[in-house]
């Protein structure tokens, strides 16, 4: 059903991305316009929008797989890949990235970019798309770092936060002191200071609180848990019964894996801080609902794949029994 209505899902995803820009409906929090408010109800539409766009990308790539993989266009005496099938999907992806840039959300822009390139590579297996993705990422990083003030500040904080310790770099500096204070075993649950001293400690910097109160061991357990979740998602993708289901499972796994990587990498200074939620741990009902939907879809794909594998195994078993019976009876 999801595969059949991919363009309706695309329209729904675009609407979800645009809702925070509607005057009187969207809300600006920490210089990012990602929330909508209706009375006392607040919601972050992009959390559901990322899953909807993932399903659309998977459906489109599954339908155009051969065109994206096999060279069919002639350039001189050589056959090259026909770029036309990529035009609609690139336009949809570019529009989503543009909206996220207007809403000043670096984290989800990076996540959508990674999702698009990752699914394109999984679909075709061609490393040329990965190279193209790296080139586009480099160009985009340079342009946004130079002309978008929010990205420029994040990059400055990443390169050297100490001169800005009393300003925009204060969060990172305080978080590193907190992680150092946690040591190997941590200060103990509820005995750390990061929950009170670090801004946004219950959302963007929740990993810092874990690292201080549970130490290096607790932080490592969280990382291992995400690795196990990603491994399970990739296994589900391998055993999926259709190309569409395989790509959906791979895309959902990319979302949850890279979302955790972006925020944890930003805290430990592997990447510039993006300000994105840590799945299942950060405070926020919108993110929690979206992640439960994500896991539910993975479980559904896993169940179908397991049922198909069991049916194939049962058929093989019955065929083996029939062959043995014929050998014994001489028929």
Protein Blocks (a to p, Z undefined) as FASTA:
>chain_A
ZZmmmmmmmmmmmmmmmmmmpghkacceehiafbccehjaccdfklmmmmmmmmmmmmmm
mmmmmmmmmccbdehjaccddfklmmmmmmmmmmmmmmmmmnopaklmmmmmmmmmmmmm
mmnopaklmmmmmmmmmmmmmmmmmmmmklmmmmmmmmommlmmmmmmmmmmmmmmmmmm
nmmnonbehiamklmmpghklmmmmmmmmmmmnojmlmmmmmmmmmmmmmmmmmmmmmpc
bfklmmmmmmmmmmmmmmmmmmmmmmnomaccehiadehkagcfklmmmmmmmmmmmmmm
mmmmmmmmmmmmmmmmmmmmmmmmmmmnoZZ
